[in-house]
Amino acid sequence: MYLHLGEKTVVQTESIVGIFDMDNSTISKHTRNFLSNCEKNGEVVNVSYELPKSFIVCIEDNKRKVYISQIAAATLYKRIKN
């Protein structure tokens, strides 16, 4: 099954490691360091340049990708459940 992350971006649900709320999770220094390292390594994909509400960590072809989405984490989770 596929999950639409916004704009023209979809990922396979099997590749998703986690869906995280941007506001709640970026309070932690560890999460900020993780996102910073991913950006330095070229692993971050901005789905939209609107205000980010969530980030999705995926493993695709044995490589980590972090998608930044304008769609809320709760909404993405509901899409997977349906």
All heavy atoms as an XYZ file, in Angstrom:
657
protein
N       0.842     -1.167      0.000
C       0.000      0.000      0.000
C       0.899      1.247      0.000
O       2.043      1.199      0.448
C      -0.901     -0.014      1.237
C      -1.883      1.124      1.237
S      -3.274      0.954      2.364
C      -2.502      1.058      3.930
N       0.352      2.328     -0.477
C       1.088      3.579     -0.570
C       0.461      4.642      0.319
O      -0.741      4.622      0.583
C       1.096      4.081     -2.015
C       1.917      3.210     -2.934
C       1.331      2.155     -3.618
C       3.265      3.426     -3.095
C       2.068      1.339     -4.455
C       4.021      2.624     -3.923
C       3.420      1.582     -4.611
O       4.164      0.783     -5.423
N       1.292      5.580      0.773
C       0.824      6.698      1.578
C       1.191      7.999      0.878
O       2.357      8.209      0.520
C       1.459      6.658      2.971
C       1.120      7.830      3.893
C      -0.370      7.838      4.223
C       1.946      7.751      5.165
N       0.194      8.853      0.667
C       0.408     10.156      0.041
C       0.880     11.130      1.115
O       0.198     11.356      2.109
C      -0.898     10.644     -0.592
C      -0.778     11.969     -1.251
N      -1.278     13.110     -0.690
C      -0.201     12.336     -2.413
C      -1.025     14.131     -1.483
N      -0.364     13.680     -2.533
N       2.066     11.722      0.920
C       2.652     12.630      1.900
C       2.401     14.101      1.601
O       2.742     14.958      2.404
C       4.168     12.398      1.989
C       4.611     11.004      2.369
C       6.129     10.925      2.377
C       4.032     10.586      3.700
N       1.821     14.381      0.447
C       1.592     15.762      0.049
C       2.198     16.026     -1.306
O       3.091     15.296     -1.753
N       1.677     17.081     -1.947
C       2.115     17.429     -3.303
C       2.071     16.188     -4.186
O       1.048     15.566     -4.309
C       3.508     18.066     -3.274
C       3.574     19.364     -2.498
C       2.821     20.520     -3.115
O       2.835     20.662     -4.344
O       2.213     21.284     -2.345
N       3.185     15.787     -4.755
C       3.218     14.632     -5.664
C       4.070     13.505     -5.097
O       4.666     12.728     -5.838
C       3.775     15.065     -7.013
C       2.939     16.109     -7.712
C       3.560     16.529     -9.016
C       2.719     17.609     -9.676
N       3.322     18.073    -10.916
N       4.122     13.395     -3.784
C       5.002     12.425     -3.150
C       4.206     11.321     -2.467
O       3.323     11.594     -1.658
C       5.897     13.117     -2.101
O       6.602     14.186     -2.729
C       6.891     12.143     -1.509
N       4.536     10.080     -2.821
C       3.961      8.904     -2.173
C       5.100      7.957     -1.799
O       6.137      7.938     -2.453
C       2.936      8.171     -3.072
C       1.707      9.008     -3.319
C       3.555      7.734     -4.372
N       4.893      7.205     -0.722
C       5.873      6.200     -0.303
C       5.134      4.906     -0.006
O       3.942      4.915      0.298
C       6.680      6.641      0.941
C       7.536      7.848      0.646
C       5.782      6.890      2.125
N       5.845      3.805     -0.098
C       5.266      2.524      0.283
C       5.192      2.466      1.806
O       6.162      2.818      2.493
C       6.103      1.367     -0.237
C       6.020      1.192     -1.728
C       6.760     -0.057     -2.157
O       7.801     -0.391     -1.628
N       6.191     -0.744     -3.138
N       4.058      2.013      2.321
C       3.891      1.961      3.773
C       4.891      1.003      4.424
O       5.275      1.211      5.567
C       2.450      1.565      4.156
O       2.104      0.347      3.512
C       1.469      2.650      3.780
N       5.327     -0.012      3.702
C       6.298     -0.966      4.242
C       7.651     -0.317      4.510
O       8.437     -0.817      5.312
C       6.490     -2.152      3.298
C       5.252     -3.002      3.126
C       4.276     -2.436      2.083
O       4.697     -1.689      1.187
O       3.090     -2.751      2.185
N       7.948      0.791      3.831
C       9.240      1.452      4.005
C       9.248      2.443      5.167
O      10.304      2.931      5.557
C       9.637      2.179      2.712
O       8.806      3.306      2.498
N       8.094      2.718      5.760
C       7.991      3.734      6.817
C       8.482      3.161      8.142
O       8.025      2.126      8.600
C       6.542      4.234      6.964
C       6.109      4.939      5.686
C       6.424      5.188      8.164
C       4.645      5.334      5.670
N       9.435      3.870      8.746
C       9.942      3.518     10.064
C       9.132      4.243     11.134
O       8.817      3.676     12.170
C      11.439      3.873     10.194
C      11.947      3.611     11.592
C      12.254      3.123      9.159
N       8.801      5.508     10.872
C       8.036      6.277     11.844
C       7.494      7.564     11.261
O       8.047      8.111     10.317
N       6.387      8.025     11.847
C       5.764      9.301     11.487
C       5.776     10.151     12.753
O       5.278      9.704     13.797
C       4.326      9.098     10.983
C       4.318      8.216      9.736
C       3.660     10.445     10.710
C       2.930      7.821      9.272
N       6.329     11.341     12.664
C       6.541     12.158     13.848
C       5.947     13.555     13.678
O       6.065     14.160     12.620
C       8.040     12.279     14.135
C       8.721     10.949     14.283
C       9.294     10.334     13.190
C       8.753     10.316     15.502
C       9.916      9.096     13.314
C       9.372      9.082     15.645
C       9.951      8.470     14.546
N       5.345     14.038     14.756
C       4.806     15.392     14.787
C       5.975     16.374     14.938
O       6.802     16.218     15.841
C       3.838     15.538     15.958
C       3.250     16.918     16.031
O       2.392     17.249     15.197
O       3.675     17.692     16.927
N       6.045     17.347     14.069
C       7.165     18.281     14.052
C       7.221     19.119     15.335
O       8.295     19.300     15.908
C       7.073     19.187     12.828
C       8.281     20.038     12.601
S       9.760     19.120     12.140
C       9.468     18.829     10.425
N       6.088     19.614     15.811
C       6.076     20.484     16.992
C       6.495     19.738     18.252
O       7.284     20.251     19.047
C       4.690     21.093     17.200
C       4.342     22.125     16.144
O       5.276     22.722     15.567
O       3.144     22.334     15.898
N       5.963     18.560     18.468
C       6.246     17.820     19.702
C       7.625     17.175     19.710
O       8.296     17.147     20.735
C       5.182     16.748     19.942
C       3.839     17.349     20.238
O       3.742     18.426     20.814
N       2.786     16.669     19.830
N       8.048     16.638     18.593
C       9.294     15.873     18.586
C      10.544     16.739     18.488
O      11.604     16.335     18.952
C       9.279     14.835     17.473
O       9.125     15.464     16.238
N      10.447     17.920     17.908
C      11.642     18.749     17.753
C      12.001     19.509     19.020
O      12.959     20.267     19.030
C      11.491     19.724     16.569
O      10.301     20.486     16.735
C      11.482     18.992     15.249
N      11.247     19.288     20.088
C      11.617     19.868     21.385
C      12.901     19.206     21.881
O      13.757     19.851     22.469
C      10.468     19.678     22.405
C       9.270     20.519     21.984
C      10.915     20.043     23.807
C       8.016     20.244     22.782
N      13.062     17.932     21.593
C      14.225     17.167     22.033
C      15.476     17.538     21.237
O      15.444     17.649     20.006
C      13.951     15.672     21.869
O      15.140     14.935     22.033
N      16.568     17.701     21.953
C      17.852     18.002     21.311
C      18.282     16.858     20.406
O      18.858     17.072     19.345
C      18.902     18.263     22.386
C      20.287     18.545     21.842
C      21.267     18.831     22.954
C      21.825     17.526     23.452
N      22.959     17.694     24.382
N      17.974     15.621     20.810
C      18.370     14.446     20.025
C      17.662     14.428     18.674
O      18.271     14.089     17.650
C      18.072     13.166     20.800
C      18.819     13.077     22.090
N      20.178     12.902     22.157
C      18.392     13.162     23.373
C      20.568     12.877     23.408
N      19.495     13.035     24.177
N      16.390     14.791     18.673
C      15.645     14.826     17.412
C      16.181     15.922     16.504
O      16.337     15.716     15.300
C      14.143     15.037     17.673
O      13.685     14.038     18.568
C      13.352     14.978     16.380
N      16.462     17.074     17.057
C      17.031     18.167     16.251
C      18.376     17.762     15.659
O      18.658     18.046     14.494
C      17.155     19.440     17.095
C      15.826     20.075     17.433
C      15.979     21.485     17.988
N      16.915     21.573     19.094
C      16.599     21.466     20.380
N      15.346     21.242     20.725
N      17.521     21.580     21.315
N      19.209     17.077     16.454
C      20.502     16.593     15.947
C      20.308     15.564     14.839
O      21.026     15.570     13.835
C      21.341     15.995     17.075
C      21.881     17.044     18.013
O      21.964     18.217     17.673
N      22.233     16.623     19.214
N      19.339     14.654     15.025
C      19.039     13.647     14.006
C      18.651     14.315     12.690
O      19.190     13.982     11.629
C      17.913     12.730     14.494
C      17.377     11.817     13.440
C      18.081     10.688     13.058
C      16.165     12.088     12.810
C      17.586      9.841     12.073
C      15.665     11.254     11.831
C      16.381     10.132     11.460
N      17.723     15.276     12.747
C      17.280     15.957     11.532
C      18.411     16.761     10.896
O      18.546     16.788      9.669
C      16.081     16.861     11.833
C      14.779     16.140     12.165
C      13.725     17.133     12.630
C      14.284     15.343     10.978
N      19.233     17.378     11.718
C      20.373     18.137     11.196
C      21.361     17.229     10.475
O      21.846     17.551      9.381
C      21.060     18.870     12.347
O      22.192     19.561     11.900
N      21.656     16.079     11.068
C      22.573     15.124     10.435
C      22.001     14.578      9.136
O      22.729     14.413      8.152
C      22.902     13.975     11.391
C      23.816     14.401     12.512
O      24.574     15.360     12.376
N      23.731     13.705     13.636
N      20.706     14.292      9.130
C      20.072     13.801      7.906
C      20.144     14.848      6.801
O      20.386     14.522      5.634
C      18.621     13.417      8.172
S      18.445     11.915      9.155
N      19.955     16.105      7.171
C      20.024     17.167      6.170
C      21.439     17.311      5.618
O      21.637     17.461      4.419
C      19.546     18.485      6.775
C      19.345     19.559      5.744
C      18.582     20.745      6.279
O      18.370     20.838      7.499
O      18.209     21.591      5.461
N      22.431     17.230      6.487
C      23.832     17.310      6.049
C      24.186     16.166      5.099
O      24.999     16.342      4.194
C      24.767     17.292      7.252
C      24.743     18.558      8.060
C      25.618     18.435      9.286
C      25.450     19.644     10.188
N      26.176     19.487     11.461
N      23.579     14.996      5.326
C      23.862     13.816      4.498
C      23.004     13.756      3.243
O      23.087     12.784      2.489
C      23.657     12.545      5.316
C      24.672     12.402      6.423
O      25.791     12.891      6.321
N      24.282     11.744      7.507
N      22.164     14.744      3.032
C      21.325     14.766      1.832
C      20.176     13.783      1.869
O      19.693     13.351      0.827
N      19.722     13.438      3.060
C      18.663     12.443      3.207
C      17.282     13.063      3.411
O      16.301     12.346      3.549
C      18.973     11.533      4.406
C      20.260     10.778      4.258
C      20.702     10.082      5.529
O      20.269     10.473      6.622
O      21.508      9.140      5.404
N      17.205     14.388      3.423
C      15.938     15.070      3.681
C      15.292     15.483      2.362
O      15.949     16.032      1.480
C      16.145     16.308      4.585
C      14.862     17.101      4.736
C      16.663     15.881      5.943
N      13.994     15.199      2.243
C      13.206     15.595      1.075
C      12.057     16.454      1.562
O      11.239     16.003      2.360
C      12.644     14.350      0.337
C      11.765     14.774     -0.827
C      13.765     13.442     -0.115
N      12.005     17.707      1.119
C      10.886     18.583      1.451
C       9.769     18.316      0.458
O       9.918     18.547     -0.730
C      11.297     20.055      1.384
C      12.047     20.489      2.611
O      11.605     20.246      3.727
N      13.191     21.118      2.412
N       8.656     17.821      0.983
C       7.510     17.516      0.135
C       6.853     18.810     -0.317
O       6.379     18.926     -1.435
C       6.507     16.622      0.899
C       5.236     16.424      0.110
C       7.154     15.292      1.226
N       6.826     19.804      0.556
C       6.206     21.089      0.264
C       6.979     22.160      1.026
O       7.616     21.871      2.036
C       4.743     21.086      0.722
O       4.192     22.369      0.625
N       6.914     23.362      0.542
C       7.599     24.446      1.237
C       6.646     25.249      2.105
O       6.947     26.345      2.535
C       8.346     25.324      0.237
C       9.514     24.574     -0.353
C       9.428     23.978     -1.603
C      10.689     24.403      0.366
C      10.485     23.250     -2.126
C      11.748     23.684     -0.141
C      11.641     23.115     -1.390
O      12.687     22.393     -1.891
N       5.484     24.651      2.405
C       4.572     25.239      3.368
C       5.086     24.918      4.767
O       6.066     24.196      4.929
C       3.164     24.670      3.173
C       2.537     25.058      1.857
C       1.153     24.472      1.692
O       0.481     24.240      2.711
O       0.757     24.230      0.545
N       4.397     25.419      5.782
C       4.783     25.173      7.162
C       4.804     23.669      7.443
O       3.786     23.000      7.290
C       3.796     25.861      8.107
C       4.080     25.734      9.596
C       5.363     26.466      9.963
C       2.918     26.284     10.391
N       5.957     23.102      7.846
C       6.021     21.661      8.089
C       5.286     21.275      9.365
O       5.399     21.938     10.389
C       7.516     21.387      8.204
C       8.115     22.677      8.608
C       7.243     23.756      8.035
N       4.534     20.177      9.278
C       3.793     19.692     10.440
C       4.273     18.314     10.882
O       4.015     17.914     12.002
C       2.301     19.649     10.124
C       1.707     21.013      9.895
C       0.226     20.931      9.661
C      -0.339     22.319      9.393
N      -1.751     22.243      9.023
N       4.955     17.586      9.999
C       5.409     16.245     10.360
C       6.656     15.879      9.565
O       6.975     16.514      8.566
C       4.305     15.223     10.089
O       4.022     15.161      8.711
N       7.340     14.852     10.065
C       8.404     14.255      9.259
C       8.265     12.748      9.338
O       7.820     12.193     10.339
C       9.798     14.745      9.658
C      10.284     14.356     11.022
C      11.073     13.238     11.202
C       9.982     15.138     12.124
C      11.541     12.891     12.457
C      10.449     14.808     13.375
C      11.228     13.680     13.552
N       8.599     12.117      8.225
C       8.413     10.689      8.054
C       9.775     10.073      7.743
O      10.437     10.483      6.791
C       7.420     10.388      6.901
C       6.069     11.056      7.161
C       7.231      8.899      6.717
C       5.962     12.454      6.645
N      10.181      9.107      8.547
C      11.455      8.428      8.339
C      11.176      7.127      7.604
O      10.334      6.334      8.018
C      12.168      8.147      9.682
C      13.481      7.412      9.448
C      12.398      9.433     10.450
N      11.885      6.935      6.486
C      11.703      5.738      5.659
C      13.051      5.108      5.355
O      14.084      5.782      5.355
C      11.033      6.097      4.331
S       9.376      6.747      4.486
N      13.022      3.817      5.089
C      14.180      3.100      4.559
C      13.787      2.623      3.167
O      12.887      1.800      3.017
C      14.582      1.903      5.441
C      14.900      2.344      6.865
C      15.746      1.140      4.817
C      16.124      3.219      6.995
N      14.449      3.179      2.160
C      14.168      2.831      0.773
C      15.464      2.381      0.117
O      16.436      3.145      0.092
C      13.587      4.030      0.026
C      12.265      4.519      0.604
C      11.795      5.829     -0.015
O      12.590      6.489     -0.719
O      10.635      6.181      0.222
N      15.480      1.187     -0.401
C      16.684      0.619     -1.030
C      17.877      0.663     -0.081
O      18.986      1.046     -0.461
C      17.010      1.353     -2.336
C      15.888      1.262     -3.343
O      15.246      0.194     -3.400
O      15.645      2.252     -4.063
N      17.636      0.301      1.188
C      18.657      0.298      2.238
C      19.269      1.664      2.509
O      20.387      1.761      3.008
C      19.756     -0.720      1.923
C      19.238     -2.132      1.986
O      18.390     -2.454      2.824
N      19.729     -2.983      1.100
N      18.547      2.724      2.153
C      18.994      4.092      2.423
C      17.899      4.812      3.190
O      16.714      4.646      2.915
C      19.289      4.835      1.124
C      20.439      4.259      0.342
C      20.655      5.019     -0.916
C      21.748      4.353     -1.743
N      21.922      5.016     -3.034
N      18.321      5.630      4.144
C      17.368      6.389      4.955
C      16.948      7.652      4.204
O      17.763      8.322      3.586
C      18.016      6.770      6.278
C      17.117      7.581      7.183
C      17.738      7.824      8.520
N      19.057      8.423      8.379
C      19.974      8.435      9.330
N      19.733      7.869     10.487
N      21.148      9.003      9.132
N      15.655      7.943      4.253
C      15.109      9.190      3.715
C      14.173      9.768      4.750
O      13.413      9.039      5.391
C      14.354      8.957      2.419
C      15.219      8.773      1.229
C      14.499      9.248      0.008
C      15.510      9.226     -1.129
N      14.972      9.697     -2.342
N      14.238     11.065      4.913
C      13.358     11.766      5.840
C      12.544     12.756      5.015
O      13.095     13.662      4.393
C      14.155     12.502      6.932
C      13.228     13.259      7.858
C      15.019     11.520      7.717
N      11.241     12.544      5.005
C      10.336     13.417      4.270
C       9.736     14.445      5.226
O       9.250     14.082      6.299
C       9.207     12.601      3.631
C       9.688     11.667      2.554
C      10.017     10.346      2.848
C       9.809     12.098      1.241
C      10.456      9.482      1.863
C      10.250     11.239      0.248
C      10.574      9.935      0.566
O      11.016      9.084     -0.420
N       9.788     15.698      4.845
C       9.174     16.782      5.615
C       7.863     17.115      4.919
O       7.853     17.465      3.740
C      10.084     18.029      5.653
C      11.496     17.690      6.109
C       9.455     19.118      6.512
C      11.620     17.218      7.522
N       6.749     17.012      5.673
C       5.428     17.165      5.069
C       4.615     18.252      5.763
O       4.777     18.490      6.960
C       4.668     15.839      5.153
O       3.363     15.971      4.648
N       3.724     18.871      5.010
C       2.811     19.869      5.553
C       1.553     19.230      6.135
O       0.721     19.904      6.707
C       2.440     20.913      4.489
C       1.375     20.480      3.501
C       1.870     19.595      2.366
O       3.000     19.131      2.363
N       1.013     19.362      1.389
N       1.445     17.913      6.015
C       0.280     17.187      6.522
C       0.579     16.724      7.953
O       1.672     16.223      8.237
C      -0.059     15.990      5.620
C      -0.374     16.483      4.204
C      -1.232     15.204      6.179
C      -0.533     15.386      3.188
N      -0.387     16.879      8.838
C      -0.218     16.507     10.239
C       0.042     15.014     10.392
O      -0.478     14.194      9.630
C      -1.451     16.909     11.037
N       0.835     14.659     11.396
C       1.166     13.257     11.657
C      -0.097     12.434     11.924
O      -0.203     11.297     11.458
C       2.123     13.162     12.841
N      -1.051     13.001     12.652
C      -2.299     12.280     12.952
C      -3.070     11.962     11.674
O      -3.644     10.871     11.534
C      -3.164     13.092     13.901
N      -3.077     12.875     10.739
C      -3.767     12.660      9.464
C      -3.084     11.552      8.665
O      -3.751     10.683      8.098
C      -3.809     13.955      8.643
O      -4.456     14.973      9.413
C      -4.526     13.765      7.328
N      -1.766     11.566      8.626
C      -1.029     10.526      7.912
C      -1.279      9.160      8.545
O      -1.462      8.164      7.845
C       0.465     10.842      7.896
C       0.864     12.077      7.091
C       2.334     12.407      7.337
C       0.590     11.890      5.623
N      -1.302      9.119      9.866
C      -1.565      7.863     10.560
C      -2.964      7.338     10.231
O      -3.148      6.143      9.993
C      -1.392      8.060     12.067
C      -1.625      6.804     12.857
C      -0.686      5.773     12.840
C      -2.773      6.632     13.604
C      -0.901      4.602     13.552
C      -2.982      5.474     14.318
C      -2.051      4.461     14.290
O      -2.270      3.316     14.987
N      -3.951      8.224     10.188
C      -5.316      7.820      9.842
C      -5.379      7.264      8.425
O      -6.121      6.322      8.150
C      -6.281      8.996      9.985
C      -6.590      9.347     11.407
C      -7.512     10.545     11.462
C      -7.691     11.045     12.880
N      -8.510     12.257     12.939
N      -4.608      7.835      7.518
C      -4.584      7.346      6.139
C      -4.048      5.927      6.072
O      -4.513      5.125      5.271
C      -3.744      8.266      5.257
C      -4.365      9.606      4.987
C      -3.491     10.440      4.104
N      -4.097     11.743      3.866
C      -3.533     12.699      3.143
N      -2.361     12.492      2.567
N      -4.151     13.853      2.992
N      -3.069      5.625      6.896
C      -2.514      4.274      6.907
C      -3.529      3.285      7.463
O      -3.678      2.175      6.960
C      -1.218      4.221      7.739
C      -0.103      4.951      7.007
C      -0.802      2.789      8.017
C       1.186      5.048      7.799
N      -4.237      3.687      8.516
C      -5.206      2.802      9.159
C      -6.384      2.468      8.268
O      -6.971      1.415      8.396
C      -5.703      3.417     10.470
C      -4.642      3.563     11.533
C      -4.079      2.244     11.944
C      -4.808      1.749     13.152
N      -4.242      0.525     13.688
N      -6.751      3.391      7.368
C      -7.934      3.156      6.500
C      -7.592      2.323      5.342
O      -6.991      1.999      4.639
C      -8.537      4.471      6.032
C      -9.223      5.188      7.171
O      -9.626      4.568      8.142
N      -9.347      6.482      7.057
